[in-house]
């Protein structure tokens, strides 16, 4: 993987990531395909309607189902799900965080119970590298502990230091093994430290010292105030090297994304647009729509005339409301296409404004628009 920084506008950056499965223009939003699929969306729609350049897979879920034997027999996740562009896999650290009542963290790794059948499993830094080799993503994440919010300082410090020790073990294992499917893989370390500036500074400096091809910022968007997220992001991006992509994990709302692009982040992912779509919450350039509301019953305007999803232009808000009121699956499909198309439109338009040197003024105009409810 290589990264070229093409233009900056303040701290906002436009760049190009090159992988063996194709290019990624940044800033970029990555749709989340937890179990090898972006929910309700076909792969050809991801490519031809949403214009996604990269999607995510989830190590924890893929490890449990379909399992590593199936994925390796298929030739890796790309071959298994038919997606021929880049894939990123997380390390399972966030899932371990979310299974607080089902897991035990030790220096060696994490023992947890499957949410499916209660069976016991152990993730170690070395094992997670091997698992992600077998899944076959282009970009894989180091194994870390994602601390909760709020979090006591001592716990955050101890957790961060263990994450750094785990990172060394991840790097050693990754560098001593080879990809399985004939294309290269890239390892991203993860900055931790909760919302403590001194810990975030130490972690960012430590992660940067490993000199990997890209870096991630974890442990945010876990309940902390947005102001803390922005402050920690700004602190960390000022330390991480400028010639490598920066990935802010699990973020977020359209407003969050714009504010963090302004602070130097290149890559984002979040389940918000797909999860909320399935409940009838739509994101548009003019604001947020709850399509179930009666006010849309006789509205025959397009769902969204600006974002590029063809389905958003074909169908009215009245029709989409009708689908949701009647629990038609097509409603979820159209809503998901809308939200992902909007998110990709948002980062793509941000990129153009960065290239044109007009990002700051555009961002200041867009933020109040995208957060208002219509």
RAPE-V213188 format. One line per field, one symbol per residue. ss: DSSP state (@ for helix, = for strand, . for the rest). psi: psi as a letter, one per 40 degrees, with the letter a starting at -180 (. if undefined). A space follows every 10 residues. Layout:
BEGIN
ss = ???
psi = ???
END
This chain:
BEGIN
ss = .========. .========. .=====.=== ==........ ..@@@@@@.. ...=====@@ @@@@...@@@ @@@@..@@@@ @....===== ..@@@@@@.@ @@===....= ===......= ===.@@@@@@ @@@@@...== =......... ..@@@@@@@@ @@@@@@@@@@ @@@@@..... .....===== =.....@@@@ @@@@@@@@@. ...====... .....@@@@@ @@@@@@@... ....====.. ...@@@@@@@ @.....===. .@@@@@@... ====..==== ...@@@.... .=.......@ @@@@.=@@@@ @@@@@...@@ @@@@@@@@@@ @@@@@@@@@@ @@@@@@..@@ @@@@@@@@@@ @.=.
psi = hihhhdiigb eiihahhhie eiihhiiihh ihgdfehhhe hidddddddd fieiiiihdd ddddheiddd ddddfidddd eeheiiihhi eedddddefd eeihhiddah hihhedeeii ihhidddddd dddddfidhi iihihhiihi hidddddddd dddddddddd ddddeeiiie eeiiihhhih haebfhdddd ddddddddee fieiiihiei ffeiiddddd dddddddedi ieeiihhhhe hbiddddddd deeeidhiii eddddddeee hihieeahhh eeideedfhe iidhediehd ddddiidddd dddddefhdd dddddddddd dddddddddd dddddefedd ddddddddde eih.
END
